Structure formats: C-alpha cells, structure tokens
Amino acid sequence: MLSTTDRSVATTFKRRLQGISPVLDMRVYGSRARGDAAPDSDLDIYIEMESVTPQLRRQISEVAWEVGLEMDRVISTLVVTSEQLEHGPMGVNPIILNVQAEGVPL
C-alpha cells in the first residue's frame, strides 16, 4: 500500500511534470507501491507519454531530482511512449506487465 508521504511526492512530481508535457498514465510501482519498502528505497514511477525526445527525458530527470531533493525521496522513472507499448517489445516487457499488475495509478 502506498504511504501518504509517497503519494504526496508522486502527486507533486506528476503536477510539475504536466507543466512540461502531457502525461497519459503515471503509476507508482515496486516496493513503495506494495508497502514493503525499506526507508532508503527509491520511489519507482512509470510514465506513459505520447512522445518523448531526448530533451524531454532530461527535463523529466531534472524534475524527478528536484522533487526528490525537496521531499527526501529518490525518484526513479521509467518513461515509455504509447507507440512503444503498442508496437514494440516494451508492451510485453516483464517490467511493464508488473507495473500494470501492481502499479498504483496517480
């Protein structure tokens, strides 16, 4: 179960990210989503966007770092596009299947 603090961190991150580019889907997954995280566990966040450029990837990383620093969490992102999910191997990647099964939507 996602803690109140982790939900707040993820929601803040999503709000800032949406100021840069539209987000189609965002979910917290991994140990923090399951509720079995250690105090130093990172906050794994899945982000689906329509398209992603190298510049946008850098911006996402910068926002994750800034929010994480402000809110005392290391944020790790997994960014995918709709095209990758629908027409590439990413759609059947075990990590993506795990995100779909256990991810907490934001």
Short mmCIF file of the C-alpha atoms (twelve columns), coordinates in Angstrom:
data_MODEL
# 
_entry.id   MODEL 
# 
loop_
_atom_site.group_PDB 
_atom_site.id 
_atom_site.type_symbol 
_atom_site.label_atom_id 
_atom_site.label_alt_id 
_atom_site.label_comp_id 
_atom_site.label_asym_id 
_atom_site.label_seq_id 
_atom_site.Cartn_x 
_atom_site.Cartn_y 
_atom_site.Cartn_z 
_atom_site.pdbx_PDB_model_num 
ATOM 1   C CA . MET A 1   0.000  0.000  0.000   1 
ATOM 2   C CA . LEU A 2   1.337  3.406  -0.992  1 
ATOM 3   C CA . SER A 3   2.019  5.637  2.020   1 
ATOM 4   C CA . THR A 4   0.557  9.118  2.318   1 
ATOM 5   C CA . THR A 5   4.052  10.610 2.023   1 
ATOM 6   C CA . ASP A 6   4.889  8.624  -1.110  1 
ATOM 7   C CA . ARG A 7   1.561  9.577  -2.688  1 
ATOM 8   C CA . SER A 8   2.297  13.229 -1.926  1 
ATOM 9   C CA . VAL A 9   5.763  13.002 -3.502  1 
ATOM 10  C CA . ALA A 10  4.378  11.263 -6.600  1 
ATOM 11  C CA . THR A 11  1.492  13.716 -6.933  1 
ATOM 12  C CA . THR A 12  3.846  16.695 -6.672  1 
ATOM 13  C CA . PHE A 13  6.096  15.129 -9.298  1 
ATOM 14  C CA . LYS A 14  3.147  14.498 -11.622 1 
ATOM 15  C CA . ARG A 15  1.834  18.045 -11.231 1 
ATOM 16  C CA . ARG A 16  5.230  19.530 -12.127 1 
ATOM 17  C CA . LEU A 17  5.722  17.128 -14.999 1 
ATOM 18  C CA . GLN A 18  2.354  18.007 -16.504 1 
ATOM 19  C CA . GLY A 19  3.549  21.609 -16.626 1 
ATOM 20  C CA . ILE A 20  6.183  20.456 -19.113 1 
ATOM 21  C CA . SER A 21  4.319  17.865 -21.203 1 
ATOM 22  C CA . PRO A 22  1.038  15.915 -21.084 1 
ATOM 23  C CA . VAL A 23  1.167  12.647 -19.151 1 
ATOM 24  C CA . LEU A 24  -1.088 9.842  -20.414 1 
ATOM 25  C CA . ASP A 25  -0.548 7.491  -17.468 1 
ATOM 26  C CA . MET A 26  1.521  7.627  -14.310 1 
ATOM 27  C CA . ARG A 27  1.849  4.917  -11.676 1 
ATOM 28  C CA . VAL A 28  3.973  4.159  -8.667  1 
ATOM 29  C CA . TYR A 29  5.264  0.578  -8.711  1 
ATOM 30  C CA . GLY A 30  7.777  -1.532 -6.847  1 
ATOM 31  C CA . SER A 31  8.362  -1.789 -3.122  1 
ATOM 32  C CA . ARG A 32  6.748  1.544  -2.238  1 
ATOM 33  C CA . ALA A 33  3.574  0.633  -4.136  1 
ATOM 34  C CA . ARG A 34  3.464  -2.739 -2.385  1 
ATOM 35  C CA . GLY A 35  4.128  -1.164 1.011   1 
ATOM 36  C CA . ASP A 36  7.233  -3.220 1.771   1 
ATOM 37  C CA . ALA A 37  9.881  -0.556 1.114   1 
ATOM 38  C CA . ALA A 38  12.929 -0.026 3.266   1 
ATOM 39  C CA . PRO A 39  13.488 3.551  4.457   1 
ATOM 40  C CA . ASP A 40  16.110 4.097  1.742   1 
ATOM 41  C CA . SER A 41  14.099 2.540  -1.112  1 
ATOM 42  C CA . ASP A 42  13.577 4.634  -4.197  1 
ATOM 43  C CA . LEU A 43  10.170 5.691  -5.469  1 
ATOM 44  C CA . ASP A 44  9.666  3.921  -8.819  1 
ATOM 45  C CA . ILE A 45  7.420  5.882  -11.156 1 
ATOM 46  C CA . TYR A 46  6.122  4.692  -14.535 1 
ATOM 47  C CA . ILE A 47  5.277  7.462  -17.004 1 
ATOM 48  C CA . GLU A 48  3.487  6.999  -20.312 1 
ATOM 49  C CA . MET A 49  3.582  9.863  -22.808 1 
ATOM 50  C CA . GLU A 50  2.525  10.300 -26.399 1 
ATOM 51  C CA . SER A 51  6.100  11.053 -27.479 1 
ATOM 52  C CA . VAL A 52  9.446  11.633 -25.787 1 
ATOM 53  C CA . THR A 53  12.503 13.470 -27.060 1 
ATOM 54  C CA . PRO A 54  15.971 13.309 -25.514 1 
ATOM 55  C CA . GLN A 55  15.422 16.859 -24.236 1 
ATOM 56  C CA . LEU A 56  12.147 15.857 -22.579 1 
ATOM 57  C CA . ARG A 57  13.841 12.851 -20.945 1 
ATOM 58  C CA . ARG A 58  16.427 15.222 -19.456 1 
ATOM 59  C CA . GLN A 59  13.668 17.518 -18.193 1 
ATOM 60  C CA . ILE A 60  11.852 14.575 -16.592 1 
ATOM 61  C CA . SER A 61  15.078 13.541 -14.837 1 
ATOM 62  C CA . GLU A 62  15.647 17.094 -13.617 1 
ATOM 63  C CA . VAL A 63  12.117 17.384 -12.236 1 
ATOM 64  C CA . ALA A 64  12.462 13.979 -10.540 1 
ATOM 65  C CA . TRP A 65  15.737 15.079 -8.947  1 
ATOM 66  C CA . GLU A 66  14.304 18.433 -7.795  1 
ATOM 67  C CA . VAL A 67  11.143 16.950 -6.283  1 
ATOM 68  C CA . GLY A 68  13.097 14.116 -4.716  1 
ATOM 69  C CA . LEU A 69  15.566 16.524 -3.133  1 
ATOM 70  C CA . GLU A 70  12.766 18.729 -1.798  1 
ATOM 71  C CA . MET A 71  10.752 15.817 -0.430  1 
ATOM 72  C CA . ASP A 72  13.545 13.447 0.666   1 
ATOM 73  C CA . ARG A 73  12.945 10.666 -1.861  1 
ATOM 74  C CA . VAL A 74  14.995 9.258  -4.692  1 
ATOM 75  C CA . ILE A 75  12.654 9.105  -7.676  1 
ATOM 76  C CA . SER A 76  13.424 6.579  -10.416 1 
ATOM 77  C CA . THR A 77  11.480 6.951  -13.635 1 
ATOM 78  C CA . LEU A 78  10.527 4.537  -16.382 1 
ATOM 79  C CA . VAL A 79  9.339  6.589  -19.360 1 
ATOM 80  C CA . VAL A 80  7.583  4.957  -22.310 1 
ATOM 81  C CA . THR A 81  5.526  6.124  -25.260 1 
ATOM 82  C CA . SER A 82  2.208  4.806  -26.467 1 
ATOM 83  C CA . GLU A 83  3.936  3.720  -29.685 1 
ATOM 84  C CA . GLN A 84  6.489  1.645  -27.762 1 
ATOM 85  C CA . LEU A 85  3.732  -0.085 -25.827 1 
ATOM 86  C CA . GLU A 86  1.506  -0.783 -28.814 1 
ATOM 87  C CA . HIS A 87  4.045  -1.694 -31.477 1 
ATOM 88  C CA . GLY A 88  7.298  -2.572 -29.777 1 
ATOM 89  C CA . PRO A 89  8.680  -5.150 -27.403 1 
ATOM 90  C CA . MET A 90  8.088  -2.795 -24.470 1 
ATOM 91  C CA . GLY A 91  4.414  -3.800 -24.458 1 
ATOM 92  C CA . VAL A 92  5.299  -7.321 -23.318 1 
ATOM 93  C CA . ASN A 93  8.299  -6.400 -21.186 1 
ATOM 94  C CA . PRO A 94  8.046  -8.066 -17.746 1 
ATOM 95  C CA . ILE A 95  8.603  -4.730 -16.018 1 
ATOM 96  C CA . ILE A 96  5.658  -3.179 -17.872 1 
ATOM 97  C CA . LEU A 97  3.488  -6.186 -17.061 1 
ATOM 98  C CA . ASN A 98  4.478  -5.797 -13.409 1 
ATOM 99  C CA . VAL A 99  3.616  -2.075 -13.472 1 
ATOM 100 C CA . GLN A 100 0.205  -2.899 -14.934 1 
ATOM 101 C CA . ALA A 101 -0.409 -5.567 -12.297 1 
ATOM 102 C CA . GLU A 102 0.789  -3.798 -9.148  1 
ATOM 103 C CA . GLY A 103 1.181  -0.129 -10.096 1 
ATOM 104 C CA . VAL A 104 -0.801 2.463  -8.144  1 
ATOM 105 C CA . PRO A 105 -2.360 4.963  -10.590 1 
ATOM 106 C CA . LEU A 106 -1.959 8.654  -9.873  1 
# 
